[in-house]
Amino acid sequence: SINVHIDPSVASPRESVRLIDPRDLEIQKLHARLHALEADRESMRQAIVSIGAEKAQMVLLKEIAQNLCKEMTTPLKRTPEAKQPEGIVFTLKSIFEWFIGSITFWRKKPHRS
């Protein structure tokens, strides 16, 4: 069977009637379907690339978290060099005593009204 297509943009009636082979319609439909499938394929490719990148990020974050857990659970080893010098401890003790003494002195000081 042959389909008849009338083209309104053509001036004469004889030129406006054009015979369309049904195979041409099928080819056009297949061509449109091919374009749709190619677009779907590209979309799927981008989704797979994105998932791969997210997976790599998750693996990296998991490794970082594991290392942090190991660091937090490992007991700190004190070395002789890690001890605070006595001068600093003495100074902190002196500052603390001075602060407490100042508060005590301020409270005992008679207030004038």
Secondary structure, DSSP 4 states (H G I P E B T S, - for coil): --EEEE-TTSSSHHHHEEEE-HHHHHHHHHHHHHHHHHHHHHHHHHHHHHHHHHHHHHHHHHHHHHHHHHHHHSPPPP-GGGSPPHHHHHHHHHHHHHHHHHHHHHHHSPPP-
